[in-house]
Amino acid sequence: MTQKYDVVIIGAGPAGMTAATYASRANLSVLMIDKGIYGGQMNDTAEVENYPAFDSILGPDLAEKMYASSTRFGAEYVFGEVQDVIDHGNTKTVVTDDETYEAKVIVIASGATHRHIGVLGEDKYSGRGVSYCAVCDGAFFKNEDVAVIGGGDSAIEEAIYLANLAKHVTIIHRRDTLRASKIAQKRAFSTKNIDFSWNKQTEAIVGDDEKVTAVKVLDTKENQESIVPASGIFVYVGITPNTQGLNKLGVLDDQGWVETDESMQTKVSGVFAVGDVRKDSIRQIAAAVGDGAVAGKLLFDYIQTLSDSQVEA
């Protein structure tokens, strides 16, 4: 039997939970669906120091606080993996691996996943020196040596950001040329405390019982291993949007990101998108919360307009 709601939110990270808070406070029936625990990437973040109102808070603790707020006014949360979303005009059907739901509005808040390099030590030291976000964690490595793995725009731009905080930044790249834009390359090459380790394949991330101490790399031309000392390792080898099951909806670009306007609305009426899954997101908790607030307010307006048109008809 299909369960009906005013709003179904796909994803329960900070963007999705904020949208749920706003929508449920407006007396709308709201369901959040996530294939993992609520909080998203916050659960993998040791400390958050750039979220307003908290000097420092553990990521899982912030997730708990947001979840309490998001369900306070009646929003529900269920586990489920979305397999399809079908647009019927004034209603949408969300098909998961267990249930089927109907809603007037869909909010896509499914986030994105940083690609891992898959080497020994990466998972062990995640949150203990291995990071995928310089803006989130760079401040923990002030005046220390850090390494950035990657050669695209994200890797180079974040290396430049880290150079303002760290003592020294080494960019480890498996080729001898960068894929980043020429402007980003020029800035990196001219930054005195950035240097490059070319033609290096990351073999392992090493450390002691508490934290990262170095990266082991292999020179692919000389076939020689070496060690790059670093207390922080920032991995930028790509990021993938979590948009499985949305391919038929017509809201994705050719890379799988959801395209929206400044009101968080997609080109499909009644479908909004918020947070990291958006093409133009800056992928920060505060930004995700802002997205969720915008969508949470405007989806209420959309439903009111929908109701008015049905009454007039």
N, C-alpha and C positions, 0 to 999 in steps of 0.2 A: 504493500500500500504506500502510495506516495505521500510524504509528509510535506505540509505547506507552511511557508514562512513569508514574511514581507521581504526579508533580506537574508541571503546566504553569502557568507564570507569564506572564500577559499584561502585558508592560511590563518594562523594565529600567532604571528609575530607582532612586533610593536605597532605596525601599520594596521593590521587586521584587528587587533584588540582595541585600538583607538576608534576605528570605525564602528566596532561593535558597541563601545561605550556611548558614542554619540547617537547611534541609531536606536539603541534600546532605551536611552533616556527620553527619546522622542516617542516612546510608547509603541515602537515597532517590534514585531517578533523577529528575532535574529538568531541565526545559527552560524557558528564558526566550525569549519571542517579543516582538520590538519592530519597529515599522515605521521606526524611526530608529536612530541610534547609541545605545549604552548610556550611561546617565548622565542622560537626560532634560534637564530645565531647568538642571541643573548645568553643562551645556556652554555655556549662554548667560550664565553668571554669571562676571564678571571675577574677583572676589575673594569668598571666603567667610570671614567673621570670627566667626561665631556657631556654629561646629561644634566640639564638644569635642575636645581634643588638638591643635588647630591654632590658633596665634595668627592666622594668615592663610594661606589656600591658594587657588590658582586653581581655579575650578569644574571645568574639564576634568581637572585633576590629581587632584582628589578623586574624580571619576568613574572614572579609571583605577585608583586604589587600591582602590575598592570593587569594581570589576569583577574585579580580580586575586583579591580575597578570595572573591568569589561563585563563581568557577569553579575555585578551588583544590581542591575536593573532588569535582569531576566534573560539576558543573552545566554544561549546554550553552546556547549562545546562538545564535539564528537570526534573520534578518530575515524579517518577514512581517506582513501586515495581516489582522487577524482579521475574518472575515465573518460567522461564526455560532458559537455555543456551544450544544450540545444536551445536555440532562440526561437520562441514562438510569438515574438512581438511583445505583447504586454506581460507575458510570463516567460520564465526560463526553466528548463529542467536540468538539474545537476545529477549525473549518474556517478555513483561511487562503487567501490568494490563490494559494498554491503547493502547500500540503500539507494533510493531515488528520492530527490527533493524537488519541490517546485517553489519558485520565488518570483517576486515582482522585480527585484534588483539583485544583481550579482556583483560582488566586490572581489576582484582578484588581488590577493595579498600573499601570494605563495612564495615570494622571495627569490633568491638566487643562491647558487652554491659555488664557492671558490674551488677551482680545480686544484687537486693535490699533485705533488710530484711523485708520490708513492715510494719514497725511499725510507730506509731504516732510520728510525728516530723521529720522523715527522709527526706521527700521531703521539708518540711518547712525550714529546716536548711541546705539543700544542698548548698554548697558554702559559708555557714556561720558557718562552724565548722564541717560539715559532708563532708567527702572526701572519694574517692575510689582510691587515688594515693598518697602514702607517698612521693615519689620522687618529685611529682609536688607541693605538698602543705605543706610538713613537715617543711620547713623553716619559715612558718607563726606561728609556735608553739614552737619556741625556748624558752627553760627554762620554759615551761608550762607543765601541766599534760594532758596527752592524753590517749585515750583508743583505742584498736584494737579489732575488733569483728571478730572472726574466729579462726580456729585451723589447717589450712592446711599450705603448704609451703609458699604461698604468704603472709598469715597473719603473720607468724613467721618471715620470712625474712624482711618484711616491719617494723615489730616491732623492730627488731634489728637495722634497719636503723634509725628509729625514736629515738631510745635510745641515739644516738649520738647528737641529737638536743634537745629533750624534757627533762624536769626535771625528769619526771616519766612516765612510760608506763605500763598500765594495759591491759593484754590480757584477754578478756572475751570469754569464750568458753562454749558451752552447754554440753560438756562431761567432764570426768575427765582424759582423755588422749588426746594427740594431734595426728593429722593425718600427720603432717609434717615429713620430713626426720629426721633420728636420729642425723645427723650432725647439722641441723638447730635447733633441740630441745636442743642439748647440748650447743650451743652458746647462746640461749635464757635463759636457766636455769642459765648460768654462768654470765649473764649480770646483774650487781648490781641494776640498776634502772628499771628492768622489773620484774613485778610480775604477778600472774595468779589468775583469778577469775573463779573457776571451777564450772561446773554444773549450769551455769547461762544462762537463756533464756532472751534475750533482749526484754523488754516490751515497752519501749518508749525512745525517745531522747528528752530531755527537755532543755529549755533555756529561755532567756529573750526576749525582743523585737528585739534584734540585733543579738545574737549569742548563740551557744550551751554552756550550763553550766554543764551538767551531763547526765548520762545514767541510766535509771531505769531498774533494772534486777530482775528476779524471780529465786530464788534458787529452782531447780526442785526436790531436795531431801527433803528440809525442808519446801517447799511451803511458803517461806517468801520473801517479796520484800525488796529491798535495793537500795541505790543510790550510783553510782560511779561518783565522781566529775571529770570532764574533760572539757577542752576548745576545744578539737579536737577529733572527732570520725572518725576512719578509718575503713571502712567496707570491709572485705575480705571473702565473702561467695561464691565466684565463679565468673567466667566470661564466657560469651557465645559468640561464633563467630556468626556474622551476615551473615550466608551463606545459607539462605533460597533461594530455587530455583536453587541451584548449585549441588544438590545431584546426578544428572544423568551425570554430566560432568566428574567425575572420578578424581577430584583433592583434595578431602577431606580425612583426616584421620578418624579414628573411633570416634573421639571426635568432628568432624565437622570443624577442622582447615584446612586451605589451606597449603599444603606442597610445598615449593619452594627450588631451589638451591640458591647459593649466587648471581646469576644474576636475581633473582626474577622470574625466569621461573618455571612454573609447569611442570608436566610430559606430559601435553597436549600441543602440538606445537601451538604457537600463543596465549597462555593464560598465562598471568603474574599475580602475586599477590603482593600487597604492603601494608605496614602498619599493624595495629593491627590484621587484619584477618589472618596474617601469623602465622604459628605454632611457629616460633622461634622469633617473634617480642618482643622487650623490652617495647613496648607500650608507647613511648614518642613522642612528636611532632617532635622533631629534627630527630629522627630515622625514622619516617614516611616520612618526607620530603626527607631524604636520599634514602629510598626505592623508592620513586616516581621518583627521579632523575635517578637512575640506570635503572628502567624500561622504563622511557621516552626516554632515550638514546638507549637502546638495542632493544626496539620495532621498532625504526626506522631502525636499522640494519636488523632486521628480515624481515620487509616489503620490504627493498631493495633486500634482498636475494630472497624473494618470487617473486618479479617482474623480477629479472634476470632469474630465473628458468623458468618463464612463457614465457619470450622472447626466450630463448634457445629452449623451446619445440615447 
